[in-house]
């Protein structure tokens, strides 16, 4: 089992095209840990903003009576992919992994696969 810091490092190093990663509590909007980003991309702000995305989707699913679980949410921009993966592991309730990828270098299918594997190893 990996801790938060090891998990973020693994995501940055093992997922091609990753420019930032965060572990976020979507009940509070607080990032529990971040790695990457930079002066042009504030991961703390992005993490807090993406909590609204998750809350809106969960609310919509509830209104529709959908009994499904969200596996991940993908937002595609011109040059980036933003991948939000809700954690299902023990202790991960209310948390998500947020991954920012360079669209020109990333393989989205492999990124999703690797993020799922990293989630399974995370212990919160």
N, C-alpha and C positions, 0 to 999 in steps of 0.2 A: 504494500500500500504506500502511496506517495502522498506527501503533504502538499500544501498550496504552492510553496516556492518551487519545489521539484516539478510539480505539474506544469506550472507556467513555463519553466525552463525547457521542459520536454516538448511542449507545444511549439515554442519558438524555434527549437533546433530540429525537430523531426517533421514538421509540416512545412513543405515547400511553399515559399511565398509569404509566410507569416510576417507581418510588420508590427503586430501588437496582440496581446492576449490579456484577458482579465477574468477573475473569478468574482462574481457579483451576487449580492443578496437582493433579489427583486422585491422583497417586502419593504426594504428601507431605501433601496437605490444606492447603497454603499458598495464600493469595490473592496473586497477583502484582500485583493492583491492584483497588481498589474505588472506587466513587463512589455517593453517596447513603446510604441507610440512616438512621442517626441514633441518638439515645440509647435509643429504644425498640426498635430493630432493629439488632443488631450484625452487619454483613455478614461480618466475619471469622469469627465463630462459625458463622453459617449456611453459609458456604463450606466450612468444615472439616467440618461435619455432613453436607453433601450429597455429600462424597466417599464416605461410607459407603453412600449410596443408589446411587451409580454402581458401586462395587465389588460390592455385593450383586446388582445387576442383571446385571453382567457374569459373575459367578460362576454365577448361575442359568442364564443363557443357555448357558454352557459345559457345565453339568450336563445340560441339555436337548439338547445337540448342535446348537444353533442357530448357523448360520453368518452370521447377519444382523449389521448394524452398527446401533448405537443412533444415531438422528438427534437426538432430544431426549426429555426426560422432563418431564412436566407434573404438578405437584402443585397441587391446588385446595384452598384454604381458604375459610372463609366470606367473607372480604373481600379475599383476595389470590390471585394466581396466582404460582407459582414455576416458572420455565421454565429447564431445564438443557439446554444444547446442547453436545454433545461436538464438539470441533473436528476437522475432517478436512483442514484446509489444511496446507500445507508448514510444518513446524516446530511444528504444533499437537498432536502426539501426546502424550496424557496430560493435555491441558488441556480445560477447559470454560468456557463463558460461562454465568453464572448471572444471571438477570433476575428481579426482584421487581416485580410489577405490582399496581396497585390494581384489583381486579375490577370496581368500579363505573365506572371510566373507560377501561379497556383494551379493545381489540379483539384477542382472542387470535389469531385467524387472521392479522391484519396484523402483530402482534408477532412471530409465528413467521417470517413472510415477511421482515420487516425484519431480524431477528436473523440469518437465513441470509445475507442480503446483507452485513451488517456482518462476519460471519465471513469471507466471501470476500475482503474488503478488508484483513483483519488480517494483519500480518506479525510473527511472534514471533521 
